[in-house]
């Protein structure tokens, strides 16, 4: 009992703080309990000593269900609801409530006890990256650093075993599309500190083998692979613009497989 009491006292007076660089945005996580630090330090290549662009203060709550009036089930989706209140955004799921001031770079979060922070951080990353004209895209990336291929919505067997898979920060630019890794990867493939420059995009289709794909069909096939944190109209329109720039910049190829989209990642 004495040990538990000492732990609770230490949690009240100590904050665990780590800063993670996600595609150029430095997020500082601060919490009385070490769970967010465990997540940050499990991705040491993303830890940074930079001054934070965004400060995220987390508060774990044992009575989260009572305070929100919503029961927690056995599984809770990561797809968040986003609405504006004054200058801030209210971001919520079944297990956290966050108030985000995008202009000031401040986020306060109430989290149900026991939940990890990866889903929360993925949503916050998508919100801040959108301000930098960057999409958070689920894909496999492979090939030379200066002429890489992105494959979205394809089964694992359709991409090389050397591919790095997971959520990437993808930015269309006048001279091409840059691809940067994030802490939200599915595999332990090789990471490039400078990221990749993509030139080709593979997308699922009904064709036999592989063939060129028009921009309209490519856009439709790409959308389910985007993490659309903010589903308000203006945010979705911005995502559509960025995605259109991606498919019109890259050489799009239709690969002859079919893939059901993840419902929680749909745009619109």
C-alpha positions in Angstrom: 0.0 0.0 0.0 2.8 2.4 0.8 4.4 1.7 -2.6 1.2 2.4 -4.4 0.7 5.6 -2.5 4.2 6.7 -3.3 3.6 6.0 -7.0 0.4 8.1 -7.0 2.2 11.0 -5.3 5.1 10.8 -7.8 2.6 10.8 -10.7 1.0 14.0 -9.3 4.3 15.9 -9.1 6.3 14.5 -12.1 5.5 15.0 -15.8 7.1 12.7 -18.3 8.1 14.7 -21.4 9.3 13.6 -24.8 9.4 15.3 -28.2 8.7 13.4 -31.4 9.3 14.7 -34.9 6.6 13.7 -37.3 7.5 14.8 -40.9 8.9 18.1 -39.7 6.3 18.8 -37.0 7.8 18.5 -33.5 5.1 17.2 -31.0 6.0 17.4 -27.3 4.1 14.9 -25.2 3.7 15.7 -21.5 1.9 13.5 -19.0 2.0 12.6 -15.3 2.1 8.9 -16.3 4.8 7.3 -18.5 2.5 5.6 -21.1 3.0 8.3 -23.7 6.7 8.3 -23.2 6.8 4.5 -23.7 5.2 5.1 -27.1 7.6 7.9 -28.0 10.7 6.0 -27.0 9.6 2.9 -28.9 10.4 5.0 -32.0 13.9 6.4 -31.1 14.6 7.5 -34.6 11.8 10.1 -34.3 12.9 11.5 -30.9 14.2 15.1 -31.4 15.7 17.9 -29.3 14.0 20.5 -31.4 11.8 23.2 -29.8 8.3 21.8 -30.1 5.8 23.1 -32.7 3.0 21.5 -30.7 2.7 20.8 -27.0 0.3 18.0 -26.1 -0.6 17.7 -22.4 -2.3 14.4 -21.6 -4.4 13.6 -18.5 -5.4 10.0 -17.9 -8.7 9.6 -16.1 -10.0 6.6 -14.3 -13.5 8.0 -14.4 -13.5 8.9 -18.1 -16.7 7.0 -18.8 -18.6 8.8 -16.0 -17.4 12.2 -17.1 -18.3 11.7 -20.7 -21.4 9.7 -20.2 -20.4 7.2 -22.9 -19.6 3.6 -22.1 -16.3 2.1 -23.4 -16.7 -1.2 -25.3 -14.2 -3.9 -25.9 -13.0 -2.2 -29.1 -13.0 1.6 -29.8 -12.5 3.1 -33.2 -9.6 5.6 -33.8 -11.6 7.6 -36.3 -12.3 11.0 -34.5 -15.1 13.5 -34.6 -13.8 17.1 -35.2 -15.8 20.3 -34.6 -14.8 23.9 -34.1 -15.5 25.9 -30.9 -14.2 29.4 -31.2 -10.5 29.3 -32.1 -10.1 25.7 -31.1 -11.0 22.3 -32.5 -12.7 19.7 -30.3 -11.4 16.2 -31.3 -13.0 13.2 -29.8 -13.4 9.4 -29.9 -14.8 6.9 -27.6 -11.6 7.0 -25.4 -10.3 10.5 -25.5 -11.4 14.2 -25.7 -8.9 16.7 -27.0 -9.0 20.5 -27.4 -6.6 21.7 -30.1 -5.5 25.2 -30.8 -3.8 24.8 -34.2 -2.5 28.4 -34.4 -0.9 28.4 -31.0 0.3 24.7 -31.2 -1.4 23.6 -27.9 -3.4 20.5 -27.2 -5.0 19.3 -24.0 -6.3 15.8 -23.9 -8.4 13.7 -21.5 -7.8 10.0 -22.1 -9.5 6.9 -20.6 -7.1 5.0 -18.3 -5.2 2.2 -20.0 -5.4 3.5 -23.6 -2.3 4.0 -25.7 -1.7 7.3 -27.5 -0.8 6.1 -31.1 -4.3 6.6 -32.5 -4.5 10.1 -30.9 -1.1 11.1 -32.2 -1.9 9.9 -35.7 -5.0 12.1 -35.7 -3.1 15.1 -34.4 -0.4 14.5 -36.9 -2.9 14.5 -39.7 -4.4 17.8 -38.5 -1.1 19.6 -38.3 0.3 18.0 -41.5 -2.8 19.2 -43.5 -1.8 22.8 -42.5 1.5 22.1 -44.3 -0.2 20.7 -47.5 0.7 17.1 -46.5 -1.4 14.0 -46.5 -1.1 11.1 -44.0 -1.3 8.1 -46.4 -1.3 4.4 -45.8 1.0 2.7 -48.3 4.0 0.5 -49.0 7.0 2.4 -50.3 9.9 0.8 -52.2 12.5 1.4 -54.8 15.4 4.0 -55.1 15.2 7.0 -52.9 15.0 9.4 -55.9 12.4 7.4 -57.9 10.4 5.4 -55.4 7.0 3.7 -55.8 4.0 4.1 -53.5 1.5 1.2 -53.4 -1.8 1.9 -51.8 -4.6 -0.5 -51.0 -2.7 -3.5 -52.2 -2.2 -6.9 -50.4 1.2 -7.6 -49.0 1.9 -10.2 -51.6 1.6 -7.6 -54.4 4.5 -5.5 -53.2 8.2 -6.4 -52.7 9.3 -7.9 -49.4 11.8 -5.0 -49.0 8.9 -2.4 -49.0 8.4 -0.3 -45.9 4.7 -0.2 -45.0 2.5 2.0 -42.9 1.4 5.6 -42.6 3.6 8.1 -44.6 3.6 11.9 -44.8 3.1 12.6 -48.5 3.6 16.1 -49.9 2.9 17.1 -53.6 5.5 19.6 -54.8 6.1 21.4 -58.1 9.1 19.0 -58.8 7.5 15.8 -57.5 6.0 14.1 -54.5 8.0 13.7 -51.3 7.4 10.8 -48.9 8.5 10.8 -45.3 8.2 8.0 -42.8 6.2 8.5 -39.5 6.1 6.6 -36.2 2.9 4.9 -37.5 4.5 2.2 -39.6 3.3 -1.4 -39.9 6.6 -3.0 -40.7 10.3 -2.7 -39.8 11.5 -2.0 -43.3 14.5 0.3 -44.0 13.9 3.9 -43.2 15.6 6.8 -45.1 16.4 9.8 -42.9 15.7 12.0 -46.0 12.6 10.1 -47.0 11.9 9.3 -50.7 10.9 11.1 -53.9 8.1 9.1 -55.4 7.6 8.9 -59.1 5.1 6.0 -59.4 1.8 5.1 -57.7 0.3 1.6 -57.7 -3.4 1.3 -57.0 -5.8 -1.7 -56.9 -8.1 -2.4 -59.9 -9.8 -5.1 -61.8 -7.4 -5.1 -64.7 -5.3 -8.2 -65.5 -1.7 -7.5 -64.7 -0.7 -3.8 -64.7 -1.7 -0.9 -66.9 -1.8 2.9 -66.8 -4.6 4.5 -64.8 -6.3 7.8 -65.5 -6.4 10.5 -62.8 -10.1 10.3 -62.0 -9.9 6.5 -61.4 -6.7 6.9 -59.5 -8.1 9.6 -57.2 -11.1 7.3 -56.4 -8.8 4.4 -55.6 -6.4 6.6 -53.5 -9.0 8.2 -51.2 -9.6 5.2 -48.8 -5.9 5.1 -48.0 -5.9 8.7 -46.6 -6.3 9.3 -42.9 -8.9 12.0 -42.9 -8.9 13.3 -39.4 -11.1 16.4 -40.0 -14.3 15.5 -42.0 -15.7 19.0 -42.2 -16.3 20.2 -45.7 -13.4 22.7 -46.0 -10.9 20.1 -44.7 -12.2 17.4 -47.1 -12.0 19.8 -50.0 -8.4 20.5 -49.1 -7.7 16.8 -49.0 -9.2 16.3 -52.4 -7.1 19.0 -53.8 -3.9 17.5 -52.4 -4.8 14.0 -53.5 -5.6 15.3 -57.0 -2.1 16.9 -57.1 -0.6 13.6 -56.1 -2.3 11.5 -58.8 -1.6 14.1 -61.5 2.1 14.3 -60.6 2.8 10.6 -60.3 2.7 7.9 -62.9 -0.4 5.9 -61.8 -0.6 2.2 -62.5 -3.6 -0.1 -62.0 -2.7 -3.4 -60.4 -5.0 -6.3 -61.0 -6.2 -7.0 -57.5 -9.2 -6.0 -55.5 -9.2 -4.6 -52.0 -12.0 -3.6 -49.6 -11.5 -0.1 -48.1 -11.1 0.5 -44.4 -14.4 2.2 -43.4 -12.8 4.5 -40.8 -10.3 5.9 -43.3 -12.8 7.0 -46.0 -12.9 10.6 -47.1 -16.6 11.6 -47.2 
